[in-house]
């Protein structure tokens, strides 16, 4: 990412919080963990860790119920977030 990594991380948090059925578990300056529920009520974890020096945000998104296959739901969710970050205002 170019620009201030902390600004990107804040924008990422804002985008995640706009998602329906999202509950914050942990929110710090460099770590953000939410639980998203599917339309059917199944919980999915989404975790984000900011590494400021490297200007990188690591992402983990996984289903709690279906550990081996979630029909690609979490991958698509993360990809949408990445696209929204890229298409937003330049930082």
Phi and psi restraints in degrees (range 20) as a CNS / XPLOR table:
assign (resid 1 and name C) (resid 2 and name N)
       (resid 2 and name CA) (resid 2 and name C) 1.0 -103.0 20.0 2
assign (resid 2 and name N) (resid 2 and name CA)
       (resid 2 and name C) (resid 3 and name N) 1.0 152.1 20.0 2
assign (resid 2 and name C) (resid 3 and name N)
       (resid 3 and name CA) (resid 3 and name C) 1.0 92.8 20.0 2
assign (resid 3 and name N) (resid 3 and name CA)
       (resid 3 and name C) (resid 4 and name N) 1.0 -168.5 20.0 2
assign (resid 3 and name C) (resid 4 and name N)
       (resid 4 and name CA) (resid 4 and name C) 1.0 -75.7 20.0 2
assign (resid 4 and name N) (resid 4 and name CA)
       (resid 4 and name C) (resid 5 and name N) 1.0 117.8 20.0 2
assign (resid 4 and name C) (resid 5 and name N)
       (resid 5 and name CA) (resid 5 and name C) 1.0 -62.1 20.0 2
assign (resid 5 and name N) (resid 5 and name CA)
       (resid 5 and name C) (resid 6 and name N) 1.0 -36.2 20.0 2
assign (resid 5 and name C) (resid 6 and name N)
       (resid 6 and name CA) (resid 6 and name C) 1.0 -65.3 20.0 2
assign (resid 6 and name N) (resid 6 and name CA)
       (resid 6 and name C) (resid 7 and name N) 1.0 -34.4 20.0 2
assign (resid 6 and name C) (resid 7 and name N)
       (resid 7 and name CA) (resid 7 and name C) 1.0 -67.2 20.0 2
assign (resid 7 and name N) (resid 7 and name CA)
       (resid 7 and name C) (resid 8 and name N) 1.0 -43.6 20.0 2
assign (resid 7 and name C) (resid 8 and name N)
       (resid 8 and name CA) (resid 8 and name C) 1.0 -60.2 20.0 2
assign (resid 8 and name N) (resid 8 and name CA)
       (resid 8 and name C) (resid 9 and name N) 1.0 -42.6 20.0 2
assign (resid 8 and name C) (resid 9 and name N)
       (resid 9 and name CA) (resid 9 and name C) 1.0 -63.0 20.0 2
assign (resid 9 and name N) (resid 9 and name CA)
       (resid 9 and name C) (resid 10 and name N) 1.0 -41.8 20.0 2
assign (resid 9 and name C) (resid 10 and name N)
       (resid 10 and name CA) (resid 10 and name C) 1.0 -62.8 20.0 2
assign (resid 10 and name N) (resid 10 and name CA)
       (resid 10 and name C) (resid 11 and name N) 1.0 -41.3 20.0 2
assign (resid 10 and name C) (resid 11 and name N)
       (resid 11 and name CA) (resid 11 and name C) 1.0 -66.0 20.0 2
assign (resid 11 and name N) (resid 11 and name CA)
       (resid 11 and name C) (resid 12 and name N) 1.0 -39.6 20.0 2
assign (resid 11 and name C) (resid 12 and name N)
       (resid 12 and name CA) (resid 12 and name C) 1.0 -59.8 20.0 2
assign (resid 12 and name N) (resid 12 and name CA)
       (resid 12 and name C) (resid 13 and name N) 1.0 -45.2 20.0 2
assign (resid 12 and name C) (resid 13 and name N)
       (resid 13 and name CA) (resid 13 and name C) 1.0 -59.2 20.0 2
assign (resid 13 and name N) (resid 13 and name CA)
       (resid 13 and name C) (resid 14 and name N) 1.0 -44.1 20.0 2
assign (resid 13 and name C) (resid 14 and name N)
       (resid 14 and name CA) (resid 14 and name C) 1.0 -59.9 20.0 2
assign (resid 14 and name N) (resid 14 and name CA)
       (resid 14 and name C) (resid 15 and name N) 1.0 -43.3 20.0 2
assign (resid 14 and name C) (resid 15 and name N)
       (resid 15 and name CA) (resid 15 and name C) 1.0 -63.9 20.0 2
assign (resid 15 and name N) (resid 15 and name CA)
       (resid 15 and name C) (resid 16 and name N) 1.0 -42.0 20.0 2
assign (resid 15 and name C) (resid 16 and name N)
       (resid 16 and name CA) (resid 16 and name C) 1.0 -64.9 20.0 2
assign (resid 16 and name N) (resid 16 and name CA)
       (resid 16 and name C) (resid 17 and name N) 1.0 -41.3 20.0 2
assign (resid 16 and name C) (resid 17 and name N)
       (resid 17 and name CA) (resid 17 and name C) 1.0 -68.1 20.0 2
assign (resid 17 and name N) (resid 17 and name CA)
       (resid 17 and name C) (resid 18 and name N) 1.0 -18.9 20.0 2
assign (resid 17 and name C) (resid 18 and name N)
       (resid 18 and name CA) (resid 18 and name C) 1.0 -79.2 20.0 2
assign (resid 18 and name N) (resid 18 and name CA)
       (resid 18 and name C) (resid 19 and name N) 1.0 -12.0 20.0 2
assign (resid 18 and name C) (resid 19 and name N)
       (resid 19 and name CA) (resid 19 and name C) 1.0 -73.0 20.0 2
assign (resid 19 and name N) (resid 19 and name CA)
       (resid 19 and name C) (resid 20 and name N) 1.0 140.4 20.0 2
assign (resid 19 and name C) (resid 20 and name N)
       (resid 20 and name CA) (resid 20 and name C) 1.0 -67.7 20.0 2
assign (resid 20 and name N) (resid 20 and name CA)
       (resid 20 and name C) (resid 21 and name N) 1.0 154.4 20.0 2
assign (resid 20 and name C) (resid 21 and name N)
       (resid 21 and name CA) (resid 21 and name C) 1.0 58.0 20.0 2
assign (resid 21 and name N) (resid 21 and name CA)
       (resid 21 and name C) (resid 22 and name N) 1.0 41.9 20.0 2
assign (resid 21 and name C) (resid 22 and name N)
       (resid 22 and name CA) (resid 22 and name C) 1.0 -113.2 20.0 2
assign (resid 22 and name N) (resid 22 and name CA)
       (resid 22 and name C) (resid 23 and name N) 1.0 130.7 20.0 2
assign (resid 22 and name C) (resid 23 and name N)
       (resid 23 and name CA) (resid 23 and name C) 1.0 -124.0 20.0 2
assign (resid 23 and name N) (resid 23 and name CA)
       (resid 23 and name C) (resid 24 and name N) 1.0 127.7 20.0 2
assign (resid 23 and name C) (resid 24 and name N)
       (resid 24 and name CA) (resid 24 and name C) 1.0 -77.1 20.0 2
assign (resid 24 and name N) (resid 24 and name CA)
       (resid 24 and name C) (resid 25 and name N) 1.0 130.2 20.0 2
assign (resid 24 and name C) (resid 25 and name N)
       (resid 25 and name CA) (resid 25 and name C) 1.0 -100.2 20.0 2
assign (resid 25 and name N) (resid 25 and name CA)
       (resid 25 and name C) (resid 26 and name N) 1.0 -49.7 20.0 2
assign (resid 25 and name C) (resid 26 and name N)
       (resid 26 and name CA) (resid 26 and name C) 1.0 -141.1 20.0 2
assign (resid 26 and name N) (resid 26 and name CA)
       (resid 26 and name C) (resid 27 and name N) 1.0 135.7 20.0 2
assign (resid 26 and name C) (resid 27 and name N)
       (resid 27 and name CA) (resid 27 and name C) 1.0 -140.9 20.0 2
assign (resid 27 and name N) (resid 27 and name CA)
       (resid 27 and name C) (resid 28 and name N) 1.0 105.3 20.0 2
assign (resid 27 and name C) (resid 28 and name N)
       (resid 28 and name CA) (resid 28 and name C) 1.0 -124.4 20.0 2
assign (resid 28 and name N) (resid 28 and name CA)
       (resid 28 and name C) (resid 29 and name N) 1.0 -175.4 20.0 2
assign (resid 28 and name C) (resid 29 and name N)
       (resid 29 and name CA) (resid 29 and name C) 1.0 -66.3 20.0 2
assign (resid 29 and name N) (resid 29 and name CA)
       (resid 29 and name C) (resid 30 and name N) 1.0 -26.2 20.0 2
assign (resid 29 and name C) (resid 30 and name N)
       (resid 30 and name CA) (resid 30 and name C) 1.0 -129.2 20.0 2
assign (resid 30 and name N) (resid 30 and name CA)
       (resid 30 and name C) (resid 31 and name N) 1.0 5.5 20.0 2
assign (resid 30 and name C) (resid 31 and name N)
       (resid 31 and name CA) (resid 31 and name C) 1.0 -142.7 20.0 2
assign (resid 31 and name N) (resid 31 and name CA)
       (resid 31 and name C) (resid 32 and name N) 1.0 136.0 20.0 2
assign (resid 31 and name C) (resid 32 and name N)
       (resid 32 and name CA) (resid 32 and name C) 1.0 -139.8 20.0 2
assign (resid 32 and name N) (resid 32 and name CA)
       (resid 32 and name C) (resid 33 and name N) 1.0 123.2 20.0 2
assign (resid 32 and name C) (resid 33 and name N)
       (resid 33 and name CA) (resid 33 and name C) 1.0 -129.0 20.0 2
assign (resid 33 and name N) (resid 33 and name CA)
       (resid 33 and name C) (resid 34 and name N) 1.0 125.4 20.0 2
assign (resid 33 and name C) (resid 34 and name N)
       (resid 34 and name CA) (resid 34 and name C) 1.0 -128.7 20.0 2
assign (resid 34 and name N) (resid 34 and name CA)
       (resid 34 and name C) (resid 35 and name N) 1.0 159.1 20.0 2
assign (resid 34 and name C) (resid 35 and name N)
       (resid 35 and name CA) (resid 35 and name C) 1.0 -114.3 20.0 2
assign (resid 35 and name N) (resid 35 and name CA)
       (resid 35 and name C) (resid 36 and name N) 1.0 124.3 20.0 2
assign (resid 35 and name C) (resid 36 and name N)
       (resid 36 and name CA) (resid 36 and name C) 1.0 -106.3 20.0 2
assign (resid 36 and name N) (resid 36 and name CA)
       (resid 36 and name C) (resid 37 and name N) 1.0 136.1 20.0 2
assign (resid 36 and name C) (resid 37 and name N)
       (resid 37 and name CA) (resid 37 and name C) 1.0 -102.3 20.0 2
assign (resid 37 and name N) (resid 37 and name CA)
       (resid 37 and name C) (resid 38 and name N) 1.0 138.0 20.0 2
assign (resid 37 and name C) (resid 38 and name N)
       (resid 38 and name CA) (resid 38 and name C) 1.0 -71.5 20.0 2
assign (resid 38 and name N) (resid 38 and name CA)
       (resid 38 and name C) (resid 39 and name N) 1.0 173.1 20.0 2
assign (resid 38 and name C) (resid 39 and name N)
       (resid 39 and name CA) (resid 39 and name C) 1.0 -59.5 20.0 2
assign (resid 39 and name N) (resid 39 and name CA)
       (resid 39 and name C) (resid 40 and name N) 1.0 -23.0 20.0 2
assign (resid 39 and name C) (resid 40 and name N)
       (resid 40 and name CA) (resid 40 and name C) 1.0 -95.3 20.0 2
assign (resid 40 and name N) (resid 40 and name CA)
       (resid 40 and name C) (resid 41 and name N) 1.0 3.1 20.0 2
assign (resid 40 and name C) (resid 41 and name N)
       (resid 41 and name CA) (resid 41 and name C) 1.0 92.2 20.0 2
assign (resid 41 and name N) (resid 41 and name CA)
       (resid 41 and name C) (resid 42 and name N) 1.0 2.7 20.0 2
assign (resid 41 and name C) (resid 42 and name N)
       (resid 42 and name CA) (resid 42 and name C) 1.0 -78.0 20.0 2
assign (resid 42 and name N) (resid 42 and name CA)
       (resid 42 and name C) (resid 43 and name N) 1.0 136.7 20.0 2
assign (resid 42 and name C) (resid 43 and name N)
       (resid 43 and name CA) (resid 43 and name C) 1.0 -83.5 20.0 2
assign (resid 43 and name N) (resid 43 and name CA)
       (resid 43 and name C) (resid 44 and name N) 1.0 137.0 20.0 2
assign (resid 43 and name C) (resid 44 and name N)
       (resid 44 and name CA) (resid 44 and name C) 1.0 -124.6 20.0 2
assign (resid 44 and name N) (resid 44 and name CA)
       (resid 44 and name C) (resid 45 and name N) 1.0 135.5 20.0 2
assign (resid 44 and name C) (resid 45 and name N)
       (resid 45 and name CA) (resid 45 and name C) 1.0 -90.5 20.0 2
assign (resid 45 and name N) (resid 45 and name CA)
       (resid 45 and name C) (resid 46 and name N) 1.0 140.9 20.0 2
assign (resid 45 and name C) (resid 46 and name N)
       (resid 46 and name CA) (resid 46 and name C) 1.0 -130.9 20.0 2
assign (resid 46 and name N) (resid 46 and name CA)
       (resid 46 and name C) (resid 47 and name N) 1.0 125.0 20.0 2
assign (resid 46 and name C) (resid 47 and name N)
       (resid 47 and name CA) (resid 47 and name C) 1.0 -127.3 20.0 2
assign (resid 47 and name N) (resid 47 and name CA)
       (resid 47 and name C) (resid 48 and name N) 1.0 141.9 20.0 2
assign (resid 47 and name C) (resid 48 and name N)
       (resid 48 and name CA) (resid 48 and name C) 1.0 -134.3 20.0 2
assign (resid 48 and name N) (resid 48 and name CA)
       (resid 48 and name C) (resid 49 and name N) 1.0 129.3 20.0 2
assign (resid 48 and name C) (resid 49 and name N)
       (resid 49 and name CA) (resid 49 and name C) 1.0 -125.0 20.0 2
assign (resid 49 and name N) (resid 49 and name CA)
       (resid 49 and name C) (resid 50 and name N) 1.0 125.4 20.0 2
assign (resid 49 and name C) (resid 50 and name N)
       (resid 50 and name CA) (resid 50 and name C) 1.0 -92.6 20.0 2
assign (resid 50 and name N) (resid 50 and name CA)
       (resid 50 and name C) (resid 51 and name N) 1.0 127.7 20.0 2
assign (resid 50 and name C) (resid 51 and name N)
       (resid 51 and name CA) (resid 51 and name C) 1.0 -111.8 20.0 2
assign (resid 51 and name N) (resid 51 and name CA)
       (resid 51 and name C) (resid 52 and name N) 1.0 95.6 20.0 2
assign (resid 51 and name C) (resid 52 and name N)
       (resid 52 and name CA) (resid 52 and name C) 1.0 -60.1 20.0 2
assign (resid 52 and name N) (resid 52 and name CA)
       (resid 52 and name C) (resid 53 and name N) 1.0 -47.5 20.0 2
assign (resid 52 and name C) (resid 53 and name N)
       (resid 53 and name CA) (resid 53 and name C) 1.0 -60.7 20.0 2
assign (resid 53 and name N) (resid 53 and name CA)
       (resid 53 and name C) (resid 54 and name N) 1.0 -38.6 20.0 2
assign (resid 53 and name C) (resid 54 and name N)
       (resid 54 and name CA) (resid 54 and name C) 1.0 -85.9 20.0 2
assign (resid 54 and name N) (resid 54 and name CA)
       (resid 54 and name C) (resid 55 and name N) 1.0 -11.2 20.0 2
assign (resid 54 and name C) (resid 55 and name N)
       (resid 55 and name CA) (resid 55 and name C) 1.0 56.0 20.0 2
assign (resid 55 and name N) (resid 55 and name CA)
       (resid 55 and name C) (resid 56 and name N) 1.0 51.2 20.0 2
assign (resid 55 and name C) (resid 56 and name N)
       (resid 56 and name CA) (resid 56 and name C) 1.0 -133.6 20.0 2
assign (resid 56 and name N) (resid 56 and name CA)
       (resid 56 and name C) (resid 57 and name N) 1.0 143.9 20.0 2
assign (resid 56 and name C) (resid 57 and name N)
       (resid 57 and name CA) (resid 57 and name C) 1.0 -117.9 20.0 2
assign (resid 57 and name N) (resid 57 and name CA)
       (resid 57 and name C) (resid 58 and name N) 1.0 118.2 20.0 2
assign (resid 57 and name C) (resid 58 and name N)
       (resid 58 and name CA) (resid 58 and name C) 1.0 -86.9 20.0 2
assign (resid 58 and name N) (resid 58 and name CA)
       (resid 58 and name C) (resid 59 and name N) 1.0 142.1 20.0 2
assign (resid 58 and name C) (resid 59 and name N)
       (resid 59 and name CA) (resid 59 and name C) 1.0 -126.4 20.0 2
assign (resid 59 and name N) (resid 59 and name CA)
       (resid 59 and name C) (resid 60 and name N) 1.0 138.2 20.0 2
assign (resid 59 and name C) (resid 60 and name N)
       (resid 60 and name CA) (resid 60 and name C) 1.0 -133.2 20.0 2
assign (resid 60 and name N) (resid 60 and name CA)
       (resid 60 and name C) (resid 61 and name N) 1.0 126.4 20.0 2
assign (resid 60 and name C) (resid 61 and name N)
       (resid 61 and name CA) (resid 61 and name C) 1.0 -135.3 20.0 2
assign (resid 61 and name N) (resid 61 and name CA)
       (resid 61 and name C) (resid 62 and name N) 1.0 124.1 20.0 2
assign (resid 61 and name C) (resid 62 and name N)
       (resid 62 and name CA) (resid 62 and name C) 1.0 -151.2 20.0 2
assign (resid 62 and name N) (resid 62 and name CA)
       (resid 62 and name C) (resid 63 and name N) 1.0 148.4 20.0 2
assign (resid 62 and name C) (resid 63 and name N)
       (resid 63 and name CA) (resid 63 and name C) 1.0 -80.5 20.0 2
assign (resid 63 and name N) (resid 63 and name CA)
       (resid 63 and name C) (resid 64 and name N) 1.0 139.7 20.0 2
assign (resid 63 and name C) (resid 64 and name N)
       (resid 64 and name CA) (resid 64 and name C) 1.0 -81.6 20.0 2
assign (resid 64 and name N) (resid 64 and name CA)
       (resid 64 and name C) (resid 65 and name N) 1.0 -29.7 20.0 2
assign (resid 64 and name C) (resid 65 and name N)
       (resid 65 and name CA) (resid 65 and name C) 1.0 -85.9 20.0 2
assign (resid 65 and name N) (resid 65 and name CA)
       (resid 65 and name C) (resid 66 and name N) 1.0 -42.2 20.0 2
assign (resid 65 and name C) (resid 66 and name N)
       (resid 66 and name CA) (resid 66 and name C) 1.0 -114.6 20.0 2
assign (resid 66 and name N) (resid 66 and name CA)
       (resid 66 and name C) (resid 67 and name N) 1.0 81.8 20.0 2
assign (resid 66 and name C) (resid 67 and name N)
       (resid 67 and name CA) (resid 67 and name C) 1.0 -67.4 20.0 2
assign (resid 67 and name N) (resid 67 and name CA)
       (resid 67 and name C) (resid 68 and name N) 1.0 -18.8 20.0 2
assign (resid 67 and name C) (resid 68 and name N)
       (resid 68 and name CA) (resid 68 and name C) 1.0 -101.7 20.0 2
assign (resid 68 and name N) (resid 68 and name CA)
       (resid 68 and name C) (resid 69 and name N) 1.0 -25.3 20.0 2
assign (resid 68 and name C) (resid 69 and name N)
       (resid 69 and name CA) (resid 69 and name C) 1.0 -158.2 20.0 2
assign (resid 69 and name N) (resid 69 and name CA)
       (resid 69 and name C) (resid 70 and name N) 1.0 124.4 20.0 2
assign (resid 69 and name C) (resid 70 and name N)
       (resid 70 and name CA) (resid 70 and name C) 1.0 -119.8 20.0 2
assign (resid 70 and name N) (resid 70 and name CA)
       (resid 70 and name C) (resid 71 and name N) 1.0 21.6 20.0 2
assign (resid 70 and name C) (resid 71 and name N)
       (resid 71 and name CA) (resid 71 and name C) 1.0 63.3 20.0 2
assign (resid 71 and name N) (resid 71 and name CA)
       (resid 71 and name C) (resid 72 and name N) 1.0 22.3 20.0 2
assign (resid 71 and name C) (resid 72 and name N)
       (resid 72 and name CA) (resid 72 and name C) 1.0 77.9 20.0 2
assign (resid 72 and name N) (resid 72 and name CA)
       (resid 72 and name C) (resid 73 and name N) 1.0 9.3 20.0 2
assign (resid 72 and name C) (resid 73 and name N)
       (resid 73 and name CA) (resid 73 and name C) 1.0 -61.1 20.0 2
assign (resid 73 and name N) (resid 73 and name CA)
       (resid 73 and name C) (resid 74 and name N) 1.0 -48.6 20.0 2
assign (resid 73 and name C) (resid 74 and name N)
       (resid 74 and name CA) (resid 74 and name C) 1.0 -68.3 20.0 2
assign (resid 74 and name N) (resid 74 and name CA)
       (resid 74 and name C) (resid 75 and name N) 1.0 -36.5 20.0 2
assign (resid 74 and name C) (resid 75 and name N)
       (resid 75 and name CA) (resid 75 and name C) 1.0 -62.9 20.0 2
assign (resid 75 and name N) (resid 75 and name CA)
       (resid 75 and name C) (resid 76 and name N) 1.0 -44.7 20.0 2
assign (resid 75 and name C) (resid 76 and name N)
       (resid 76 and name CA) (resid 76 and name C) 1.0 -64.2 20.0 2
assign (resid 76 and name N) (resid 76 and name CA)
       (resid 76 and name C) (resid 77 and name N) 1.0 -38.6 20.0 2
assign (resid 76 and name C) (resid 77 and name N)
       (resid 77 and name CA) (resid 77 and name C) 1.0 -61.8 20.0 2
assign (resid 77 and name N) (resid 77 and name CA)
       (resid 77 and name C) (resid 78 and name N) 1.0 -45.6 20.0 2
assign (resid 77 and name C) (resid 78 and name N)
       (resid 78 and name CA) (resid 78 and name C) 1.0 -67.3 20.0 2
assign (resid 78 and name N) (resid 78 and name CA)
       (resid 78 and name C) (resid 79 and name N) 1.0 -39.8 20.0 2
assign (resid 78 and name C) (resid 79 and name N)
       (resid 79 and name CA) (resid 79 and name C) 1.0 -62.8 20.0 2
assign (resid 79 and name N) (resid 79 and name CA)
       (resid 79 and name C) (resid 80 and name N) 1.0 -40.5 20.0 2
assign (resid 79 and name C) (resid 80 and name N)
       (resid 80 and name CA) (resid 80 and name C) 1.0 -61.5 20.0 2
assign (resid 80 and name N) (resid 80 and name CA)
       (resid 80 and name C) (resid 81 and name N) 1.0 -42.3 20.0 2
assign (resid 80 and name C) (resid 81 and name N)
       (resid 81 and name CA) (resid 81 and name C) 1.0 -61.1 20.0 2
assign (resid 81 and name N) (resid 81 and name CA)
       (resid 81 and name C) (resid 82 and name N) 1.0 -44.2 20.0 2
assign (resid 81 and name C) (resid 82 and name N)
       (resid 82 and name CA) (resid 82 and name C) 1.0 -60.4 20.0 2
assign (resid 82 and name N) (resid 82 and name CA)
       (resid 82 and name C) (resid 83 and name N) 1.0 -43.6 20.0 2
assign (resid 82 and name C) (resid 83 and name N)
       (resid 83 and name CA) (resid 83 and name C) 1.0 -64.6 20.0 2
assign (resid 83 and name N) (resid 83 and name CA)
       (resid 83 and name C) (resid 84 and name N) 1.0 -40.1 20.0 2
assign (resid 83 and name C) (resid 84 and name N)
       (resid 84 and name CA) (resid 84 and name C) 1.0 -64.8 20.0 2
assign (resid 84 and name N) (resid 84 and name CA)
       (resid 84 and name C) (resid 85 and name N) 1.0 -39.6 20.0 2
assign (resid 84 and name C) (resid 85 and name N)
       (resid 85 and name CA) (resid 85 and name C) 1.0 -64.4 20.0 2
assign (resid 85 and name N) (resid 85 and name CA)
       (resid 85 and name C) (resid 86 and name N) 1.0 -43.8 20.0 2
assign (resid 85 and name C) (resid 86 and name N)
       (resid 86 and name CA) (resid 86 and name C) 1.0 -67.7 20.0 2
assign (resid 86 and name N) (resid 86 and name CA)
       (resid 86 and name C) (resid 87 and name N) 1.0 -33.5 20.0 2
assign (resid 86 and name C) (resid 87 and name N)
       (resid 87 and name CA) (resid 87 and name C) 1.0 -86.5 20.0 2
assign (resid 87 and name N) (resid 87 and name CA)
       (resid 87 and name C) (resid 88 and name N) 1.0 -10.1 20.0 2
assign (resid 87 and name C) (resid 88 and name N)
       (resid 88 and name CA) (resid 88 and name C) 1.0 -75.5 20.0 2
assign (resid 88 and name N) (resid 88 and name CA)
       (resid 88 and name C) (resid 89 and name N) 1.0 -174.8 20.0 2
assign (resid 88 and name C) (resid 89 and name N)
       (resid 89 and name CA) (resid 89 and name C) 1.0 -61.2 20.0 2
assign (resid 89 and name N) (resid 89 and name CA)
       (resid 89 and name C) (resid 90 and name N) 1.0 142.2 20.0 2
assign (resid 89 and name C) (resid 90 and name N)
       (resid 90 and name CA) (resid 90 and name C) 1.0 -72.6 20.0 2
assign (resid 90 and name N) (resid 90 and name CA)
       (resid 90 and name C) (resid 91 and name N) 1.0 138.3 20.0 2
